[in-house]
Amino acid sequence: MKKDRLARFRAQLLEKQRQLSDVVGRTVLYKDQQDDSNKDLGDQASTAYTREFVFELGNGESRLLRDVTAALKRIDDGSFGDCERCGEPIADKRLEALPFARFCIGCQRLAEDEQRMAAG
């Protein structure tokens, strides 16, 4: 892949990493700042629901942050743009849409099928 294109992907990924780090950090702060000791049962239940909701959002953002960080490492080690499963190049359109993609579209489908079969 050309250096200018890699530089553009790096810039996109660094910006996404910054955004996700901010979101994940705010989620952790929110969870740490909650004090249920002076609330009635209804307020405690509402706070518990909100905390769980924020936790689930944070989990998704944390996974995405790991994917973005891994993509930056692949740029550094020269494997960016290659499918981690089959080693073939990931389609340009896929990388444009998901610069942190780990698999080509065919291998992504296989991975999703495997996850569905494992889940049930």
C-alpha positions in Angstrom: 0.0 0.0 0.0 1.3 3.5 -0.8 2.7 5.6 2.0 0.2 8.5 1.4 -2.7 6.1 1.7 -1.3 4.5 4.8 -0.8 8.0 6.3 -4.4 8.8 5.6 -5.6 5.6 7.3 -3.3 6.3 10.3 -4.7 9.8 10.7 -8.3 8.4 10.6 -7.5 5.7 13.1 -5.7 8.0 15.4 -8.7 10.4 15.5 -11.0 7.4 16.1 -8.7 6.2 18.9 -8.8 9.6 20.5 -12.6 9.8 20.3 -13.1 6.3 21.7 -10.6 6.9 24.5 -12.6 9.9 25.5 -15.9 7.9 25.5 -14.4 5.0 27.4 -12.9 7.3 29.9 -16.2 9.1 30.5 -17.9 5.8 31.0 -15.5 4.8 33.7 -15.8 8.1 35.4 -19.6 7.9 35.3 -19.6 4.4 36.9 -17.2 5.5 39.6 -19.2 8.6 40.5 -22.4 6.9 41.3 -23.4 6.8 45.0 -26.6 4.9 45.8 -26.4 5.3 49.6 -28.8 8.3 49.9 -31.4 7.1 47.3 -34.7 5.4 47.7 -35.3 1.9 46.1 -36.8 3.4 42.9 -33.9 5.7 42.4 -31.4 2.9 43.1 -33.1 0.7 40.5 -33.1 3.5 38.0 -29.4 4.2 38.7 -28.6 0.4 38.4 -30.3 0.2 35.0 -28.5 3.3 33.8 -25.2 2.0 35.1 -25.7 -1.3 33.3 -26.7 0.4 30.1 -23.6 2.6 30.2 -21.5 -0.4 31.0 -22.8 -2.2 27.9 -22.1 0.8 25.8 -18.7 1.1 27.2 -18.0 -2.6 26.4 -18.8 -2.0 22.8 -16.6 1.1 22.7 -13.8 -0.7 24.5 -13.9 -3.5 21.9 -13.8 -1.0 19.1 -10.9 0.8 20.7 -9.0 -2.4 20.8 -9.7 -3.0 17.1 -8.5 0.5 16.2 -5.4 0.1 18.3 -4.7 -3.2 16.6 -5.1 -1.6 13.2 -2.5 1.0 14.1 -0.1 -1.7 15.1 -0.7 -3.5 11.8 0.2 -0.2 10.0 3.4 -0.2 12.0 4.3 -3.8 11.3 3.4 -3.7 7.6 0.4 -6.1 7.7 -2.3 -3.4 7.5 -4.8 -4.2 4.7 -4.2 -8.0 4.7 -6.8 -10.4 6.0 -5.7 -12.0 9.3 -7.4 -15.2 8.4 -6.5 -15.9 4.7 -3.7 -13.3 4.2 -5.4 -11.9 1.0 -5.7 -8.1 0.6 -8.9 -6.6 2.2 -10.9 -4.8 -0.5 -10.3 -1.0 -0.7 -14.0 -0.2 -0.2 -14.1 -2.3 3.0 -11.0 -0.5 4.3 -12.5 2.9 3.4 -15.6 2.0 5.4 -13.9 0.1 8.2 -10.2 1.0 8.4 -9.9 -1.3 11.4 -11.3 -4.3 9.6 -9.3 -7.5 10.4 -10.8 -9.8 7.7 -11.7 -9.7 4.1 -15.5 -9.9 3.5 -15.5 -13.7 2.9 -13.5 -14.4 6.1 -15.7 -12.0 8.0 -18.8 -14.0 7.0 -17.1 -17.2 8.0 -16.2 -15.7 11.4 -19.8 -14.5 11.9 -21.2 -17.9 11.0 -18.8 -19.6 13.4 -19.9 -17.2 16.2 -23.6 -17.9 15.5 -23.0 -21.7 15.5 -21.1 -21.4 18.8 -23.8 -19.3 20.4 -26.6 -21.7 19.7 
